[in-house]
């Protein structure tokens, strides 16, 4: 095959994807049955290897000898397709194991996708059989694969016939056959894109979507991999895939379906897949340089630009057109994706002024007016002049309804202008109505019919290129900061109670260099008064109890307490209120803390995701954090660059920048706390279920931040 596989530590699925021989159990001569459709596609796709139909009721199918069983084959095939009842699958696989078959596709349903205990148990048996026998398999409940490069099809879809059979450089992976092979693969081919490989892997009891994506990623024939997935089984495999995509500079474009409650339930009934938390997946995609889209059409539309594997160095756009309306539309679309229409340099304006006398100052985007219509020399000079401007990273010629000759001349100019280009062809071809955008795309030209998918794809290319550069520079490699003592933190954690108090939580987090307030534990009112004098000034009193997580609700907090009498009174009131709120609660005493001056309140937290492990959370803090839900997520540990990105995602980020006369806050102190907390989360991922720091009080630039409250909840990692 024309691929670079096998690659070290890749799952060896080459015999599955590009076999030399294949058997089909359940093959029939009925074109309307599932087994008949699969066999028809396989034999009609031009596969050069041996094909062995297996069916005890038939002697031959379409001129090929039919065998009664797997054990009757004249050789051991590389790949066996199985279309039989769910119970018979095990007998077929046992026969496969007996003759040394190592790869199979199980089309049969009746497994975990049924949602029944019986179906789940049957899939568990299937997984165990695969492990014991050494057979790697796709499915069950799947619609198979298509290898356009080597002309191998193990699928029922008719979407690979005729013009659609042309091989290309786009890989497609999905859980669903209908979604992956029709909504994505077929429509991509209708769009002019050719496919290298497609896999619709169903319940993924063994080989999963990420395994197939990895195969395609390492293929020399594939430049972009599109994934339409319902869930992710392995966070570690996902991270590894993303790292390899960046190293190879091959984008992964992901459509995550099942993001709503209804969608998640549908995914569970479709393939038995847990859809997963969409907010977490969105954040992790951003963290690891994967491009997430929201509709099927966005998958292949984005691939039109990305398949070049050339990444814009900046966000600067320039466009030229003979009419003004399309320019306005494109300008708006670019702004939506935060792309820039940089003003031209004086040199560029002067050069354009000589080409277009009387126009005065020429803006960006540029309306060439009707003077550009039919005058290719003028058009070439104008486009080339603009492309030479240092503020232009991507050129977008807007073409209305040219002749075929002028259209191809525009493509030639685009190729020669020295910048990345994307044509916006908004009309038709005047002298050849059969000539379409798909014809240009099929020949490798970047062409769009609408402004939004064009600018969206350009932005995706810029983001991926920026991620690749940052990854290569080492800026995205987590580095443990100075001042972290994980051993001491573990000692404190082990000595803490089963329910960790605020005081204990702060002791633990202080070992990671997180900034804490001065505080002491008082066990009686007199001791509280003495400690308040020691701290000096106004103080805060808080109940210290492992059984009271939310102290404010229990009446267990007093702020700004000043003077011996007030401290004594506050101590007694807090203890009384706490005992009324939770009569059975263990009360250690009352914390006496320095009264922190006001600042911007942030919330930092940790949660544990079943797929990606510890997740760091950041947002605006205080009592309204659960109401506002203005938060950002990343998998731990994070780098300072990633922490800054998290803050940039917050709607309330301007609170740190300074609003209504407030001074800018110490953003670097927040980032430092986020990075340190992420290392704590990573180091104790198997012992901590969740935690939060709320609030983290953030002061003026250079004045740092202080952790005023902290909660740590124990919890063993789920298996």
SVG drawing of the C-alpha trace seen along z (x, -y; Angstrom):
<svg xmlns="http://www.w3.org/2000/svg" viewBox="-34 -61 46 88">
<polyline fill="none" stroke="black" stroke-width="0.4" points="0.0,0.0 1.0,-3.6 1.4,-4.5 4.2,-4.8 2.9,-2.1 3.7,-0.2 4.9,-2.8 6.3,-2.0 3.6,-1.3 0.8,-1.9 -2.0,0.7 -1.2,3.1 -4.4,2.8 -2.8,2.7 -4.1,6.2 -7.6,4.9 -7.3,1.7 -5.3,3.1 -5.6,6.9 -4.1,9.1 -7.0,11.6 -10.4,11.3 -13.3,13.7 -16.9,12.7 -19.0,14.8 -22.7,14.3 -22.1,13.3 -25.2,13.8 -26.3,13.3 -29.2,11.1 -28.3,7.5 -30.9,6.2 -29.7,8.1 -27.0,6.6 -24.6,9.5 -25.4,9.1 -24.7,5.4 -21.4,5.8 -20.3,8.5 -21.4,6.5 -19.4,3.4 -16.3,5.5 -16.3,7.3 -17.3,4.1 -14.7,1.8 -11.7,3.2 -10.0,5.1 -7.0,6.9 -6.6,9.6 -8.4,12.9 -12.0,12.8 -13.6,15.8 -17.4,15.8 -18.5,18.1 -22.1,19.4 -23.0,23.1 -26.2,22.7 -24.5,21.5 -21.9,23.0 -20.9,19.8 -21.6,16.1 -21.1,14.0 -18.7,16.6 -16.7,16.9 -16.6,20.3 -18.5,20.2 -17.1,22.1 -19.3,23.7 -17.1,22.4 -14.0,20.5 -12.1,23.8 -12.7,24.8 -10.8,21.9 -7.7,22.7 -5.7,20.1 -5.9,17.9 -7.3,14.6 -5.9,11.3 -9.4,10.0 -12.8,11.6 -16.1,9.8 -18.9,11.3 -22.6,10.8 -24.4,13.4 -26.6,13.3 -25.1,12.0 -24.9,15.4 -23.3,17.0 -20.5,14.4 -18.7,16.3 -18.7,19.6 -17.4,17.8 -14.6,16.1 -13.7,19.4 -13.2,20.8 -11.2,17.8 -8.9,18.2 -8.5,21.9 -7.0,21.1 -4.9,18.1 -7.1,15.2 -6.0,12.0 -8.4,9.3 -12.1,9.2 -15.0,6.8 -18.1,7.7 -21.1,6.0 -23.7,7.9 -25.8,6.0 -27.3,7.1 -24.6,6.0 -24.2,3.0 -26.1,0.7 -29.3,2.5 -29.1,0.9 -30.0,4.3 -28.0,6.3 -28.0,9.2 -26.5,7.0 -23.8,5.5 -22.9,8.9 -22.6,10.2 -20.2,7.3 -18.2,8.1 -17.9,11.7 -16.8,10.4 -14.1,8.2 -12.8,11.1 -12.7,13.4 -10.7,11.0 -8.2,10.6 -7.8,14.3 -7.6,15.2 -5.5,12.3 -8.1,11.3 -8.3,7.6 -11.8,6.6 -13.8,3.7 -17.4,3.3 -19.7,4.8 -22.7,2.9 -20.6,1.1 -20.7,0.3 -17.1,1.1 -14.3,-0.5 -13.3,-1.8 -9.7,-2.0 -9.8,-4.2 -6.0,-3.9 -5.8,-0.2 -9.4,0.3 -10.7,2.3 -14.2,2.0 -15.8,3.8 -19.0,1.9 -22.6,1.8 -22.7,-1.8 -23.3,-2.6 -21.6,-6.0 -18.4,-4.7 -19.6,-4.0 -18.9,-5.9 -17.3,-9.3 -17.2,-8.9 -14.6,-6.1 -11.8,-8.5 -9.1,-8.4 -8.0,-11.6 -6.2,-12.9 -8.9,-13.2 -9.4,-10.5 -12.8,-10.1 -13.6,-8.3 -17.0,-8.0 -19.0,-5.8 -21.9,-5.9 -22.0,-4.6 -24.9,-6.8 -23.2,-9.9 -19.6,-9.1 -20.3,-7.5 -23.2,-9.7 -23.2,-13.0 -19.4,-13.3 -17.7,-11.1 -20.3,-11.3 -20.9,-15.0 -17.2,-15.7 -16.8,-13.9 -19.8,-15.9 -17.8,-18.9 -14.8,-17.9 -12.7,-16.3 -11.3,-12.8 -11.1,-10.3 -8.1,-8.2 -9.7,-6.0 -13.1,-5.9 -14.0,-3.9 -17.4,-3.6 -16.6,-1.6 -19.8,-1.3 -19.5,-0.1 -15.7,-0.1 -15.5,2.9 -11.9,3.4 -10.3,1.1 -11.7,-2.4 -12.1,-5.6 -8.7,-6.9 -6.9,-3.8 -8.3,-4.4 -7.6,-8.1 -4.0,-7.2 -3.7,-4.8 -4.8,-7.5 -2.7,-10.2 0.4,-8.2 -0.5,-7.4 1.5,-9.3 -1.7,-9.6 -3.7,-11.5 -3.3,-15.2 -6.4,-15.8 -8.4,-13.5 -12.1,-14.2 -13.7,-12.6 -17.4,-12.5 -17.5,-10.9 -20.0,-10.3 -17.5,-9.9 -13.9,-9.2 -12.8,-6.1 -9.2,-7.0 -7.9,-10.4 -4.3,-9.3 -4.7,-7.9 -6.5,-11.2 -3.6,-13.2 -1.1,-11.0 -3.0,-11.3 -3.1,-15.1 0.7,-15.2 1.4,-13.1 -0.9,-15.3 1.1,-18.4 4.4,-16.6 3.3,-15.5 1.5,-18.9 -1.7,-17.1 -4.8,-18.6 -7.5,-16.6 -11.0,-18.1 -13.6,-16.9 -17.3,-16.9 -18.5,-15.8 -22.1,-14.7 -24.2,-13.8 -23.5,-17.1 -27.1,-17.6 -29.0,-15.3 -31.1,-14.1 -28.1,-13.5 -26.2,-11.7 -29.2,-9.4 -29.4,-8.7 -25.6,-8.0 -26.0,-5.5 -28.8,-3.7 -26.9,-3.9 -23.5,-2.5 -23.5,-2.2 -21.0,-5.1 -20.9,-7.5 -21.0,-10.9 -18.9,-12.7 -18.9,-16.2 -18.9,-18.5 -17.4,-21.4 -14.5,-19.3 -14.0,-17.9 -14.2,-21.4 -11.5,-22.6 -9.2,-19.6 -9.5,-20.0 -8.4,-23.6 -5.6,-22.6 -4.1,-20.0 -4.5,-21.7 -7.5,-19.8 -10.0,-21.7 -13.6,-21.3 -16.6,-22.1 -20.3,-21.9 -21.9,-20.5 -21.1,-17.9 -20.6,-20.4 -18.0,-22.2 -15.8,-19.1 -15.3,-19.0 -15.5,-22.7 -12.6,-23.2 -10.6,-20.5 -10.6,-22.3 -8.2,-24.9 -6.4,-22.6 -5.4,-19.9 -2.7,-22.3 -0.9,-21.8 0.3,-25.5 -0.5,-27.6 -1.0,-31.4 1.7,-33.2 -0.8,-35.8 -4.5,-36.8 -4.1,-39.4 -6.6,-39.1 -6.8,-41.0 -9.5,-40.7 -10.1,-42.1 -13.4,-42.1 -15.0,-43.9 -18.1,-44.6 -18.5,-46.1 -21.4,-44.0 -19.5,-40.8 -16.5,-42.6 -18.7,-43.9 -20.1,-40.4 -16.5,-38.9 -15.3,-41.7 -18.1,-40.9 -17.3,-37.1 -13.6,-37.8 -14.4,-39.9 -16.6,-37.1 -13.5,-34.9 -11.2,-37.7 -9.3,-37.9 -7.8,-41.2 -8.1,-43.6 -4.8,-45.4 -4.4,-48.8 -2.0,-48.7 1.4,-50.3 2.0,-53.7 4.1,-51.8 1.2,-49.5 -1.3,-52.4 1.0,-54.3 1.5,-51.3 -2.3,-50.7 -2.9,-54.4 -0.8,-54.2 -2.8,-51.2 -6.1,-52.8 -5.7,-56.6 -8.4,-58.8 -9.3,-56.2 -7.5,-58.1 -6.7,-56.1 -7.3,-52.4 -8.7,-50.4 -8.6,-46.8 -10.6,-44.9 -10.3,-46.5 -13.1,-47.2 -11.5,-47.1 -14.8,-48.1 -15.8,-47.0 -12.3,-48.0 -11.1,-44.5 -13.8,-42.7 -12.2,-41.1 -8.9,-42.9 -6.7,-40.1 -3.5,-42.1 -4.9,-44.8 -6.3,-42.2 -3.0,-40.3 -1.0,-43.5 -3.5,-44.6 -3.6,-41.2 0.1,-40.8 0.7,-44.2 -1.7,-43.6 -0.3,-40.2 3.2,-41.7 2.0,-43.9 3.6,-42.7 0.3,-42.9 -1.3,-40.3 -1.2,-36.6 -4.0,-35.3 -5.3,-36.6 -9.0,-36.1 -9.9,-37.0 -13.7,-37.3 -14.8,-36.0 -18.5,-36.6 -19.3,-34.9 -16.3,-34.7 -15.6,-32.7 -13.8,-29.4 -10.6,-30.9 -10.6,-33.9 -11.4,-31.6 -8.3,-29.4 -6.2,-32.5 -7.3,-33.7 -6.1,-30.4 -2.8,-30.9 -2.4,-34.3 -3.3,-32.9 -0.5,-30.3 2.0,-33.0 1.2,-35.7 3.5,-34.4 0.9,-34.2 -1.7,-31.7 -4.9,-32.1 -8.5,-31.1 -10.9,-31.9 -14.4,-33.0 -16.4,-32.1 -19.8,-33.5 -21.4,-32.9 -21.3,-30.5 -19.2,-29.9 -20.5,-32.1 -19.5,-29.8 -19.5,-26.4 -22.4,-25.7 -21.1,-22.2 -17.8,-23.6 -18.3,-23.8 -16.3,-24.7 -15.9,-21.0 -13.9,-20.7 -11.4,-23.2 -11.3,-21.7 -10.7,-18.3 -7.6,-19.7 -6.3,-21.1 -7.5,-24.7 -8.9,-26.3 -12.3,-27.5 -15.4,-28.5 -18.9,-29.5 -19.6,-31.5 -17.7,-33.9 -18.3,-32.2 -16.9,-28.7 -13.9,-30.4 -13.0,-32.6 -13.7,-29.9 -11.3,-27.6 -8.6,-30.2 -8.9,-30.8 -8.6,-27.1 -5.5,-27.0 -4.0,-29.9 -4.9,-28.4 -3.4,-25.0 -0.2,-26.6 0.1,-28.7 -0.3,-25.5 2.3,-23.6 4.8,-26.5 4.1,-26.7 4.4,-23.0 7.8,-22.9 9.1,-25.8 8.4,-23.9 5.9,-26.5 3.2,-23.8 5.4,-21.3 4.4,-21.4 7.3,-22.3 7.1,-21.8 7.6,-25.2 10.0,-25.9 8.7,-25.9 6.6,-22.7 7.0,-20.1 4.8,-17.2 6.2,-14.9 5.2,-17.4 1.8,-17.8 1.3,-14.1 2.3,-14.0 -0.3,-16.7 -2.9,-14.8 -2.3,-11.6 -2.5,-13.2 -5.7,-15.0 -9.1,-13.6 -11.3,-11.7 -13.1,-15.0 -10.5,-17.6 -11.1,-21.0 -10.3,-24.4 -7.3,-24.7 -5.9,-21.3 -6.6,-22.1 -4.6,-25.3 -1.7,-23.5 -1.7,-21.0 -1.9,-23.7 0.7,-25.9 3.2,-23.0 2.7,-23.8 3.4,-27.5 -0.2,-28.7 -0.5,-32.0 -2.4,-31.6 -3.6,-34.1 -2.1,-34.1 -4.4,-32.0 -4.5,-30.1 -7.0,-27.6 -8.7,-28.7 -10.4,-26.2 -12.0,-28.7 -13.0,-32.4 -10.1,-33.6 -7.6,-31.9 -9.4,-33.5 -8.9,-36.9 -5.2,-36.2 -4.7,-35.1 -6.5,-38.1 -4.1,-40.4 -1.2,-38.4 -2.4,-38.9 -3.4,-42.6 -6.2,-44.7 -9.5,-43.3 -9.8,-39.6 -12.0,-36.9 -13.5,-34.1 -14.6,-30.8 -15.9,-27.5 -13.4,-24.7 -15.3,-21.4 -14.8,-18.5 -18.6,-18.1 -19.5,-21.6 -18.3,-22.3 -20.3,-25.5 -19.5,-27.6 -21.5,-30.7 -24.8,-28.7 -24.1,-27.4 -23.6,-30.9 -20.0,-30.0 -18.3,-33.1 -17.7,-36.6 -15.8,-39.2 -14.0,-42.3 -14.2,-41.5 -12.3,-44.2 -11.6,-44.3 -11.4,-41.7 -15.1,-41.8 -16.2,-41.5 -13.8,-38.5 -15.1,-36.7 -18.7,-37.3 -18.1,-36.2 -16.5,-33.0 -19.4,-32.0 -22.0,-33.0 -20.2,-31.0 -20.0,-27.8 -23.6,-28.1 -24.8,-28.6 -22.8,-25.7 -24.2,-23.4 -27.7,-24.4 -27.0,-23.9 -25.4,-20.5 -25.9,-19.1 -23.8,-16.0 -20.9,-17.8 -17.4,-17.5 -16.2,-21.0 -12.4,-21.5 -12.7,-25.1 -12.7,-28.5 -10.1,-29.7 -8.8,-33.2 -7.5,-34.7 -6.1,-38.0 -8.7,-40.2 -7.7,-40.4 -8.4,-43.6 -10.8,-43.7 -9.8,-42.7 -11.2,-40.8 -12.5,-37.5 -11.5,-34.5 -12.3,-30.8 -9.9,-28.0 -10.9,-24.4 -10.2,-20.8 -12.6,-18.2 -11.9,-14.6 -13.2,-13.6 -13.7,-9.9 -11.9,-10.1 -9.3,-12.9 -8.5,-12.7 -7.9,-15.8 -9.3,-19.0 -8.4,-22.5 -11.2,-25.0 -10.9,-28.8 -13.5,-31.5 -14.8,-34.5 -15.3,-33.7 -17.4,-34.6 -20.9,-33.5 -22.2,-33.8 -19.8,-31.4 -22.5,-28.7 -24.9,-31.2 -22.6,-32.9 -20.9,-29.7 -18.2,-31.8 -15.5,-29.2 -12.7,-27.7 -11.3,-24.1 -8.0,-22.4 -6.6,-19.0 -3.9,-19.1 -1.0,-19.9 -1.1,-23.2 1.6,-25.6 1.5,-29.4 0.6,-29.8 -2.4,-27.5 -3.4,-29.3 -3.4,-32.6 -5.6,-31.1 -8.1,-30.0 -8.3,-33.5 -8.8,-34.9 -11.8,-32.6 -13.7,-34.1 -16.4,-36.6 -15.4,-38.4 -11.7,-38.7 -12.0,-42.5 -12.3,-42.4 -8.6,-41.6 -7.7,-44.2 -9.3,-47.0 -12.8,-48.5 -14.5,-51.6 -11.4,-53.2 -10.1,-50.1 -6.4,-49.3 -5.4,-46.2 -5.0,-43.1 -2.0,-40.8 -2.8,-38.4 0.6,-36.7 -0.2,-35.9 -3.4,-34.2 -1.6,-32.2 1.1,-31.1 -1.6,-29.9 -3.4,-28.0 -0.2,-26.3 0.7,-25.3 -2.8,-24.0 -2.7,-22.0 0.4,-20.2 -1.3,-19.4 -4.2,-18.0 -1.9,-15.9 0.2,-14.6 -2.9,-13.6 -5.2,-12.6 -6.0,-9.2 -6.7,-10.6 -8.7,-13.8 -12.2,-13.8 -12.6,-17.6 -11.5,-20.8 -11.9,-24.6 -10.3,-27.8 -13.0,-30.4 -12.2,-33.1 -8.7,-33.7 -8.5,-37.4 -6.5,-39.1 -4.8,-42.5 -3.2,-45.2 -0.5,-44.4 2.6,-43.3 0.6,-42.9 -0.1,-39.2 -3.1,-37.2 -4.4,-35.4 -6.3,-32.2 -9.1,-33.0 -10.9,-29.7 -10.2,-26.1 -12.1,-22.9 -10.6,-19.5 -12.7,-16.3 -11.1,-12.9 -12.1,-10.3 -10.5,-7.2 -10.0,-7.3 -12.7,-5.3 -11.6,-2.2"/>
</svg>
